[in-house]
Amino acid sequence: MNPMHVPENVKPLGHYEIVDTGWREDDLYVVILGAEEPALLENSEASAYARMVARRRRHSTPVTTEPVEPATGKLPYQRMFCFK
């Protein structure tokens, strides 16, 4: 994936953060958010935040959202939001 720089002044709407952004093999733009609890990634605020990040790359039409998964990084859970 090609990471996108998110300016310092862009703050998440909940207790989650951007883990990664970029392009999948199927040409969908993805935003991966991480959080301390799965419920934070399942609410509409997380989806709206991911869409705002995708909109900066002119890809704000939601296509699919993957299930919340355990993560191995700083935050224990992550979720992938896909846009075209």
Secondary structure, 3 states (H helix, E strand, C coil): CCCCCCCCCCCCCCCEEEEEEEECCCCCEEEEEEECCHHHHHCHHHHHHHHHHHHCCCCCCEEEECCCEECCCCCCEEEEEEEC
